[in-house]
Amino acid sequence: MSLSEVGERHSVAQQQVQELRERLRERRAQLSDIDLVRYSRQYGCKPVRLNVNEFKCCRTLQGHTGKIYSLDWSYVESTRIVSASQDGRLIVWNAVSSQKTHAIKLACAWVMTAAFSPAGTAVACGGLDNVCSIFHLSSSPDKEGNLPVSRTLMGHKGYLSCCRYVPDHEAHILTSSGDQTCILWDAEANKRIQTFGGDSPSGHNGDIMSVSISTKDSSLFVSGSCDSTAKLWDTRTPARALHTFQGQGGDVNTVQFLPDGRYFGTGSDDGVCRLFDTRTGHELQHYHDQHSTSRGPTNVTSIAFSYSGRLLFAGYTNGNCYVWDTLLAEVITNLGGGMGEGHSSRVSCLGMASDGSALCTGSWDTSLKVWAYAGNRTLR
């Protein structure tokens, strides 16, 4: 068979796959008796109103000299944040005082992800070095004043795109990679527990960019990939993904479970956020600004949900940070250009404090911003 014949057959197969996807979407639409917006309006759901005079940027954390790629809040102490930057450092912040408690120099400057351990005693990171490095914050600095690496988890064959600690297990870490796999690690034993994807027929066919672990059932996690899909996995049955969620129009850059653990959101390169139900596999809602200006949303880089899940925060490559009403699919406000206190460049990461008291955004403008209500109100 000639190369041109192979190309023709490949093009025909791609067209058939696209047609099947369209038929699947049409069939799902027929089975959906009502969408989330119509249901919410039908039962008198009132729009969320944010008082922009009370909800504001209360802290700007400055200290990085390179683009910020990732951040994570401490679960135990909701005042601490860890951030990772292309300047080759992890910084642990006190979000209330804006002070830096740790500045950790990394062997590889190309860091893409950072995470706090559940107890807040350690931080993990990774990037283009293909490994997950763990630092215990109570360790003694070396002669040059740098915090030494406590553990190095090696096994991925591609860059490390995301790492997240299992919420109810201090020693277990989940990582995702450009090698199209996720790995669950026992950090204390320095060994791999299980690999997800890879040779599995239900695995991803593109770089995995993000993972999120359910806080209600830590055996469940969702992954988002450059193959335009998200997948639900169970660590107890790793051979196959439980479900594959189609419908995204580009690379899935970010995934995030809602606090209830039954629903999760995605953000992708098509500029759209989507909400899915893990039990039915259906898309419940999508969030796309149809009336955006020249500064309007482009690629979605990161998302976070409020304590109740009613608010969706989405960061974009153009510096916008939209706050969406998840039920009515309406933009409530823009923490980027709309409030005058936003970032001047790409919003690369978002994080909600575990108690719902504050939101933190990180950007390529080298700064982090902490957003909260005056009077310590929770972001419901």
C-alpha positions as CSV (number, residue, x, y, z in Angstrom):
1,M,0.0,0.0,0.0
2,S,1.4,3.4,-1.0
3,L,1.8,6.3,1.3
4,S,-0.9,8.3,-0.6
5,E,-3.4,5.4,-0.1
6,V,-2.6,5.3,3.6
7,G,-3.2,9.1,3.8
8,E,-6.5,8.8,2.0
9,R,-7.7,6.0,4.3
10,H,-6.6,8.0,7.3
11,S,-8.6,11.0,6.1
12,V,-11.7,8.9,5.5
13,A,-11.4,7.3,9.0
14,Q,-11.1,10.8,10.6
15,Q,-14.2,12.0,8.8
16,Q,-16.1,8.9,9.9
17,V,-15.0,9.4,13.5
18,Q,-16.2,13.1,13.3
19,E,-19.6,12.0,11.9
20,L,-20.0,9.4,14.7
21,R,-19.2,12.1,17.3
22,E,-21.9,14.4,15.8
23,R,-24.4,11.6,15.8
24,L,-23.5,10.8,19.4
25,R,-24.0,14.5,20.4
26,E,-27.4,14.6,18.6
27,R,-28.5,11.4,20.4
28,R,-27.5,12.8,23.8
29,A,-29.3,16.0,23.1
30,Q,-32.5,14.0,22.3
31,L,-32.2,12.1,25.6
32,S,-31.7,15.3,27.6
33,D,-35.3,16.4,28.5
34,I,-34.2,19.8,29.8
35,D,-30.9,21.7,30.1
36,L,-29.5,23.2,33.3
37,V,-30.2,26.8,32.5
38,R,-33.9,26.2,31.6
39,Y,-34.3,24.0,34.7
40,S,-32.8,26.7,36.9
41,R,-35.0,29.5,35.4
42,Q,-38.1,27.3,35.5
43,Y,-37.7,26.8,39.3
44,G,-37.0,30.4,40.0
45,C,-33.2,30.3,40.5
46,K,-32.0,33.9,41.2
47,P,-28.8,35.2,39.6
48,V,-25.8,35.7,41.8
49,R,-24.9,39.3,42.5
50,L,-21.3,40.1,43.4
51,N,-20.7,43.5,45.0
52,V,-17.6,44.6,43.3
53,N,-17.0,47.2,46.0
54,E,-16.7,44.4,48.6
55,F,-15.1,41.7,46.5
56,K,-11.7,42.9,45.6
57,C,-8.0,42.1,45.3
58,C,-6.8,42.4,48.9
59,R,-3.2,41.2,48.4
60,T,-0.7,41.2,45.5
61,L,2.1,38.7,46.1
62,Q,5.3,39.8,44.4
63,G,8.7,38.1,44.6
64,H,8.9,35.8,41.5
65,T,11.0,37.1,38.6
66,G,9.6,34.7,36.0
67,K,6.2,33.6,34.7
68,I,4.1,31.8,37.3
69,Y,2.8,28.5,36.1
70,S,1.1,26.9,39.1
71,L,-0.2,27.5,42.7
72,D,-1.9,25.5,45.4
73,W,-3.4,26.3,48.8
74,S,-2.6,24.5,52.0
75,Y,-5.6,22.4,53.0
76,V,-4.9,22.6,56.8
77,E,-3.8,26.2,56.9
78,S,-6.0,28.2,54.5
79,T,-3.6,31.2,54.7
80,R,-0.7,29.5,53.0
81,I,0.0,29.2,49.2
82,V,2.8,27.6,47.3
83,S,3.6,28.9,43.8
84,A,5.9,27.7,41.0
85,S,7.6,30.0,38.5
86,Q,9.9,29.9,35.5
87,D,12.5,31.7,37.6
88,G,13.3,28.2,39.0
89,R,11.8,28.7,42.5
90,L,9.0,27.5,44.6
91,I,7.7,30.2,47.1
92,V,5.5,29.4,50.1
93,W,3.5,32.5,51.1
94,N,1.5,33.7,54.0
95,A,-1.5,35.1,52.0
96,V,-2.6,37.3,54.9
97,S,0.7,39.0,55.6
98,S,2.2,38.6,52.1
99,Q,5.4,37.3,53.6
100,K,7.4,34.5,52.1
101,T,8.1,31.7,54.5
102,H,10.1,29.5,52.1
103,A,11.9,30.2,48.8
104,I,13.0,26.9,47.4
105,K,15.6,26.8,44.6
106,L,15.0,24.1,42.0
107,A,17.4,22.1,40.0
108,C,15.3,22.6,36.9
109,A,13.8,26.0,36.2
110,W,11.1,24.7,33.8
111,V,8.6,23.8,36.6
112,M,5.0,23.4,35.5
113,T,3.1,22.3,38.7
114,A,3.2,22.5,42.5
115,A,1.1,21.1,45.3
116,F,0.8,21.2,49.1
117,S,0.6,17.9,51.0
118,P,-2.7,17.4,53.0
119,A,-1.0,18.2,56.3
120,G,0.9,21.2,54.9
121,T,4.3,19.8,55.9
122,A,5.6,19.2,52.3
123,V,5.4,20.6,48.8
124,A,5.8,18.7,45.5
125,C,6.6,20.0,42.1
126,G,7.6,18.9,38.6
127,G,8.1,20.0,35.0
128,L,10.4,19.4,32.0
129,D,12.8,17.3,34.1
130,N,10.1,14.5,34.0
131,V,10.3,13.9,37.8
132,C,8.2,14.8,40.8
133,S,10.4,16.4,43.5
134,I,9.2,16.6,47.1
135,F,10.5,19.0,49.7
136,H,9.7,18.7,53.4
137,L,9.4,22.2,54.8
138,S,10.8,21.3,58.2
139,S,14.1,20.1,56.7
140,S,17.3,21.9,57.5
141,P,18.7,24.1,54.7
142,D,22.1,23.1,53.2
143,K,25.3,25.2,53.4
144,E,24.0,27.5,50.6
145,G,20.7,28.0,52.4
146,N,18.6,25.9,50.0
147,L,16.1,23.4,51.1
148,P,17.2,19.9,50.0
149,V,15.0,17.5,48.0
150,S,13.5,14.9,50.2
151,R,12.2,12.5,47.6
152,T,12.4,12.3,43.8
153,L,9.8,10.2,42.0
154,M,11.1,9.0,38.7
155,G,9.1,7.0,36.1
156,H,7.5,9.3,33.6
157,K,8.9,9.4,30.1
158,G,7.6,12.9,29.4
159,Y,7.3,16.3,31.2
160,L,5.3,16.4,34.4
161,S,2.2,18.6,33.8
162,C,0.4,18.2,37.1
163,C,0.8,16.7,40.5
164,R,-1.8,16.4,43.3
165,Y,-1.7,14.8,46.7
166,V,-4.4,12.3,47.6
167,P,-6.5,14.3,50.1
168,D,-6.8,11.6,52.8
169,H,-3.3,10.1,52.4
170,E,-0.2,12.2,53.2
171,A,2.2,9.9,51.3
172,H,0.2,9.3,48.1
173,I,0.7,11.6,45.1
174,L,-1.0,11.5,41.6
175,T,1.0,12.9,38.7
176,S,0.1,13.4,35.0
177,S,2.5,13.7,32.1
178,G,3.1,14.4,28.5
179,D,3.8,10.7,28.1
180,Q,0.0,10.2,28.1
181,T,-0.1,8.5,31.5
182,C,-1.0,9.2,35.1
183,I,0.9,7.6,38.0
184,L,-0.1,7.1,41.6
185,W,2.9,7.1,43.9
186,D,3.8,6.1,47.4
187,A,6.1,9.0,48.2
188,E,7.3,7.6,51.5
189,A,8.3,4.3,49.9
190,N,9.5,6.1,46.8
191,K,7.7,3.7,44.5
192,R,5.0,3.6,41.9
193,I,1.6,2.1,43.0
194,Q,-0.2,2.2,39.7
195,T,-0.1,3.6,36.2
196,F,-3.2,4.8,34.3
197,G,-3.3,4.9,30.5
198,G,-0.2,3.9,28.6
199,D,-1.0,0.5,27.0
200,S,-4.7,0.7,28.2
201,P,-7.1,0.8,25.2
202,S,-9.2,3.4,27.1
203,G,-6.2,5.7,27.8
204,H,-5.5,9.1,26.4
205,N,-4.1,9.7,22.9
206,G,-2.5,13.0,23.8
207,D,-0.5,14.8,26.5
208,I,-2.3,14.8,29.8
209,M,-2.4,18.3,31.1
210,S,-4.3,18.2,34.3
211,V,-5.8,15.9,37.0
212,S,-8.2,16.5,39.8
213,I,-9.0,14.1,42.7
214,S,-12.5,13.9,44.2
215,T,-12.5,15.1,47.8
216,K,-15.6,12.9,48.6
217,D,-14.0,9.7,47.2
218,S,-10.3,9.8,46.8
219,S,-10.2,6.7,44.7
220,L,-11.8,8.7,41.9
221,F,-9.9,11.2,39.7
222,V,-10.4,12.9,36.4
223,S,-7.8,13.7,33.8
224,G,-7.8,16.2,30.9
225,S,-5.8,15.8,27.7
226,C,-4.7,17.3,24.5
227,D,-6.8,14.7,22.7
228,S,-9.8,16.9,23.6
229,T,-11.2,14.5,26.1
230,A,-11.5,14.1,29.9
231,K,-11.5,10.7,31.5
232,L,-12.8,9.4,34.9
233,W,-10.6,6.9,36.6
234,D,-10.9,4.7,39.7
235,T,-7.6,3.7,41.4
236,R,-9.2,0.4,42.4
237,T,-9.8,-0.6,38.8
238,P,-6.9,1.0,36.9
239,A,-7.0,-1.2,33.8
240,R,-9.7,1.0,32.1
241,A,-11.1,4.5,32.4
242,L,-14.6,4.5,33.9
243,H,-15.8,7.0,31.3
244,T,-14.6,9.2,28.5
245,F,-16.1,12.7,28.3
246,Q,-16.2,14.1,24.7
247,G,-17.3,17.4,23.4
248,Q,-14.4,19.8,24.0
249,G,-13.3,21.7,20.9
250,G,-9.6,21.8,21.7
251,D,-6.9,20.7,24.2
252,V,-8.3,20.2,27.7
253,N,-5.9,22.3,29.7
254,T,-7.6,22.1,33.1
255,V,-10.0,19.9,35.0
256,Q,-11.5,20.4,38.5
257,F,-14.0,18.5,40.7
258,L,-16.7,20.5,42.4
259,P,-16.7,20.2,46.2
260,D,-19.5,17.7,46.2
261,G,-17.3,15.2,44.2
262,R,-20.1,14.3,41.7
263,Y,-19.5,16.9,39.1
264,F,-16.4,18.3,37.5
265,G,-15.5,21.1,35.1
266,T,-13.1,21.4,32.2
267,G,-11.5,24.3,30.4
268,S,-10.0,24.0,26.9
269,D,-8.3,25.8,24.0
270,D,-11.7,26.5,22.4
271,G,-12.3,29.1,25.1
272,V,-15.2,27.1,26.6
273,C,-15.6,25.7,30.1
274,R,-17.9,22.7,30.5
275,L,-19.7,21.0,33.4
276,F,-20.0,17.2,33.5
277,D,-21.9,14.7,35.6
278,T,-19.7,11.7,36.6
279,R,-22.7,9.5,37.2
280,T,-24.4,9.9,33.8
281,G,-21.5,11.0,31.7
282,H,-23.5,13.9,30.3
283,E,-22.4,17.5,29.8
284,L,-24.7,19.6,32.0
285,Q,-23.6,23.1,30.9
286,H,-21.1,25.0,28.9
287,Y,-19.7,28.5,29.6
288,H,-18.7,30.6,26.6
289,D,-19.0,34.4,26.2
290,Q,-20.7,35.0,22.9
291,H,-20.3,38.8,23.2
292,S,-16.7,39.1,24.0
293,T,-14.7,42.1,23.0
294,S,-11.2,42.1,21.5
295,R,-10.0,41.3,25.1
296,G,-12.6,38.6,25.4
297,P,-11.9,35.0,26.3
298,T,-9.4,32.9,24.3
299,N,-7.9,29.7,25.6
300,V,-9.0,28.6,29.1
301,T,-5.9,27.9,31.2
302,S,-7.4,27.1,34.6
303,I,-10.6,26.9,36.6
304,A,-11.8,26.8,40.2
305,F,-15.1,26.5,41.9
306,S,-16.5,28.3,44.9
307,Y,-17.3,26.4,48.2
308,S,-20.8,25.5,47.0
309,G,-20.0,25.2,43.3
310,R,-22.4,28.0,42.4
311,L,-19.5,30.1,41.1
312,L,-17.0,29.1,38.4
313,F,-13.8,31.1,38.1
314,A,-12.0,30.8,34.8
315,G,-8.6,32.2,33.8
316,Y,-7.8,32.9,30.1
317,T,-4.7,33.5,28.1
318,N,-5.5,37.2,27.5
319,G,-5.5,38.1,31.2
320,N,-9.2,37.8,31.8
321,C,-10.6,36.0,34.8
322,Y,-14.3,35.5,34.5
323,V,-16.7,34.6,37.3
324,W,-19.5,32.5,36.0
325,D,-22.9,31.6,37.5
326,T,-22.8,27.8,37.0
327,L,-26.6,27.4,37.0
328,L,-27.5,30.3,34.7
329,A,-24.3,30.3,32.6
330,E,-23.9,34.0,32.9
331,V,-20.8,36.1,33.5
332,I,-21.1,37.9,36.8
333,T,-17.9,39.9,36.6
334,N,-14.4,39.9,35.2
335,L,-11.5,40.0,37.7
336,G,-9.2,40.9,34.8
337,G,-10.0,43.9,32.8
338,G,-13.4,44.4,34.4
339,M,-12.2,45.4,37.9
340,G,-9.1,47.3,37.1
341,E,-7.1,45.3,39.6
342,G,-6.5,42.3,37.4
343,H,-3.4,40.8,35.8
344,S,-1.6,42.4,32.8
345,S,-0.8,39.1,31.2
346,R,-2.0,35.5,30.9
347,V,-3.8,34.1,33.9
348,S,-2.0,30.8,34.2
349,C,-3.4,29.3,37.4
350,L,-6.3,29.6,39.9
351,G,-6.9,28.2,43.3
352,M,-9.7,28.4,45.9
353,A,-8.9,28.3,49.6
354,S,-10.2,25.1,51.2
355,D,-12.6,27.0,53.4
356,G,-13.9,29.1,50.5
357,S,-12.6,32.3,52.0
358,A,-10.4,33.5,49.2
359,L,-9.4,33.0,45.6
360,C,-5.8,33.2,44.3
361,T,-4.8,33.9,40.7
362,G,-1.3,33.5,39.2
363,S,-0.1,35.1,36.0
364,W,2.8,35.4,33.5
365,D,3.1,39.0,34.8
366,T,5.1,37.3,37.7
367,S,2.5,38.2,40.4
368,L,-0.1,36.4,42.4
369,K,-3.3,38.1,43.5
370,V,-5.6,37.2,46.4
371,W,-9.3,38.0,46.0
372,A,-11.8,38.0,48.9
373,Y,-14.8,39.7,50.4
374,A,-14.4,42.4,53.0
375,G,-15.5,41.0,56.3
376,N,-14.2,37.4,55.7
377,R,-17.4,36.3,53.9
378,T,-17.2,32.9,52.2
379,L,-17.3,32.7,48.4
380,R,-20.4,30.6,48.2
